[in-house]
């Protein structure tokens, strides 16, 4: 058991981050999603579909449009590698 760093915790963090976003707290959303991203990268590697999903959510929480674009482009590369381009 790894407690707060368990992959199942990351699932809850993703949902919590999105809830913060719906409540208008983008800063809290980013903080929570960054924690989920760290867990997923450690557990599944930096090119996993779970990382791509987290990057999409985190990218959409960015106020800086260039950061948003970079995260979404990274997510797209991961997804295309995992699922193909078709």
PAMIFI-879819 format. One record per residue (C-alpha): residue in one letter; x, y, z. Coordinates in steps of 0.02 Angstrom, whole numbers, padded with zeros to 5 digits, always signed. Example, Ala and Ser with C-alpha at 12.3 -4.5 7.8 and 13.67 -1.06 7.14 Angstrom:
A+00615-00225+00390/S+00684-00053+00357/
This chain:
X+00000+00000+00000/X+00065+00172-00047/X-00075+00276+00027/X-00081+00449-00048/X+00028+00398-00197/X-00074+00245-00249/X-00136+00246-00430/X-00316+00233-00370/X-00291+00397-00276/X-00247+00477-00443/X-00420+00431-00510/X-00501+00523-00365/X-00381+00669-00389/X-00434+00682-00572/X-00617+00691-00522/X-00581+00813-00381/X-00479+00923-00496/X-00621+00930-00622/X-00743+00972-00482/X-00633+01118-00430/X-00631+01175-00610/X-00820+01170-00621/X-00826+01274-00463/X-00712+01402-00546/X-00554+01368-00446/X-00428+01338-00585/X-00279+01355-00468/X-00340+01215-00355/X-00385+01113-00509/X-00207+01130-00576/X-00130+01085-00407/X-00234+00927-00389/X-00209+00873-00570/X-00022+00900-00558/X-00020+00779-00411/X-00119+00651-00514/X+00001+00675-00660/X+00151+00638-00548/X+00070+00477-00488/X+00024+00420-00664/X+00195+00459-00736/X+00281+00362-00597/X+00162+00213-00607/X+00130+00199-00794/X+00272+00294-00877/X+00267+00464-00961/X+00186+00398-01121/X+00034+00309-01050/X-00147+00346-01095/X-00179+00392-00912/X-00045+00526-00927/X-00125+00590-01089/X-00296+00604-01006/X-00222+00698-00859/X-00127+00814-00976/X-00288+00854-01069/X-00376+00901-00908/X-00225+00996-00843/X-00201+01085-01009/X-00379+01147-01004/X-00346+01222-00832/X-00202+01328-00893/X-00224+01515-00906/X-00066+01525-01012/X-00119+01475-01187/X+00055+01418-01239/X+00061+01299-01088/X-00112+01237-01134/X-00059+01204-01313/X+00101+01115-01258/X+00007+00999-01140/X-00128+00960-01267/X+00001+00927-01403/X+00095+00809-01286/X-00068+00720-01246/X-00106+00701-01432/X+00065+00624-01467/X+00040+00499-01325/X-00134+00453-01386/X-00081+00432-01566/X+00062+00322-01511/X-00052+00217-01402/X-00204+00207-01517/X-00138+00245-01690/X-00171+00395-01802/X-00323+00322-01891/
